[in-house]
C-alpha cells in the first residue's frame, strides 16, 4: 500500500463523506436500523452518531481498511452499544445465514469490486423479516451527466479508492435477487456527477 492510499486517501474520504448534505442523507435511514446490525463499509464510523441507541443491540462493521477504521475510535467511544469490526470485504461475510436483523450500507456499493456478490451476501445473512437500509450515490438520470460519469470513472476510481460514480444502484439490487421496497432518489448539493443519490429499504 503506497503513501497516498495509506495516509492521504483515508483523510480525504473521511472529509468528503462527512460533509453536511451527506450527513443529512445518513440521518434519513440510519435511525431505522434495529437489533443486530451489520454495517457494510463502516470505515471511520460516520454512521455511528445517527443510530438510535434504544433500537440497537449490536453493530458489526465490515471494512478491509485498517487505516480508515483506526479513525473511528472517538465515534465508537461516544456510543452506548457494542461495535466491532470484521476486517474483510463485503463479498465474503463470515456470518451464518439469517443472523442479522438489519444490514446498513451507505456510500459503499460504489467502491466494492463486485457489488452484486456483496448484496447476495447481505441477503444470505439477513433474517427473512429484516431490512437492508441503503444510501448511495450512483448513475444520474440525465444523459449528459451519465456520460460524464462514464468518462471520469477510469481516473476517478484511481483517485478515490475504487469508487465508481455511475453505478445503477437499483439494478444492482435486482441482479442480487432483492426487492427494493422503498426507493427515493434525487440530486443532493455537490458536483452533479457525484451527487445523484438513491436511498431507501430493500428485502
PELIN-V901508 format. One record per pair of residues at least 6 apart in sequence whose C-alpha atoms are under 7 Angstrom apart, sorted by the first residue. I is the first residue (numbers start at 1). J is the second residue. If there is no record, write none. Layout:
{{I	J} {I	J}}
This chain:
{{6	67} {10	67} {10	68} {14	44} {18	46} {21	188} {21	189} {26	47} {27	50} {29	133} {29	200} {30	47} {30	50} {30	51} {31	50} {31	51} {31	52} {33	102} {34	55} {34	56} {34	101} {34	102} {35	55} {35	56} {35	57} {35	58} {35	101} {35	102} {36	56} {36	57} {36	58} {36	59} {36	100} {36	101} {36	102} {37	58} {37	59} {37	60} {37	100} {37	101} {37	102} {37	103} {38	59} {38	60} {38	61} {38	100} {38	102} {38	103} {38	104} {39	59} {39	60} {39	61} {39	62} {39	103} {39	104} {39	105} {40	61} {40	62} {40	63} {40	90} {40	104} {40	105} {41	61} {41	62} {41	63} {41	105} {41	108} {42	61} {42	62} {42	63} {43	63} {43	68} {43	69} {44	68} {44	69} {44	70} {44	71} {44	72} {45	72} {45	75} {48	75} {53	80} {53	81} {56	81} {57	81} {58	81} {58	82} {58	83} {59	82} {59	83} {59	84} {60	83} {60	84} {60	85} {61	84} {61	85} {61	86} {62	85} {62	86} {62	87} {62	88} {62	89} {62	90} {63	86} {63	87} {63	88} {63	89} {64	87} {64	88} {64	89} {76	83} {90	118} {91	114} {91	117} {91	118} {91	121} {92	121} {93	121} {95	125} {96	125} {97	124} {97	125} {97	126} {98	124} {98	125} {98	126} {98	127} {98	128} {99	125} {99	126} {99	127} {100	125} {100	126} {100	127} {101	126} {101	127} {101	130} {101	131} {102	126} {102	130} {102	131} {102	132} {103	122} {103	131} {103	132} {103	133} {104	132} {104	133} {104	134} {105	133} {105	134} {105	135} {106	134} {106	135} {106	136} {107	135} {107	136} {107	137} {109	115} {109	136} {110	163} {110	164} {110	165} {110	167} {111	162} {111	163} {111	164} {116	172} {116	175} {116	176} {119	173} {119	176} {120	176} {130	203} {131	201} {131	202} {131	203} {132	201} {132	202} {132	203} {133	200} {133	201} {133	202} {134	199} {134	200} {134	201} {135	197} {135	198} {135	199} {135	200} {136	197} {136	198} {136	199} {137	194} {137	195} {137	196} {137	197} {137	198} {138	165} {138	166} {138	167} {138	168} {138	169} {138	196} {138	197} {139	146} {139	165} {139	166} {139	167} {139	168} {139	196} {140	146} {140	166} {140	196} {145	193} {146	166} {148	193} {149	165} {149	166} {149	193} {150	166} {153	164} {153	165} {157	163} {157	164} {165	193} {165	194} {173	179} {178	202} {178	203} {179	202} {179	203} {180	201} {180	202} {180	203} {181	201} {181	202} {181	203} {182	200} {182	201} {182	202} {183	198} {183	199} {183	200} {183	201} {184	198} {184	199} {184	200} {185	197} {185	198} {185	199} {186	196} {186	197} {186	198} {187	195} {187	196} {187	197} {188	195} {188	196} {188	197} {189	195}}
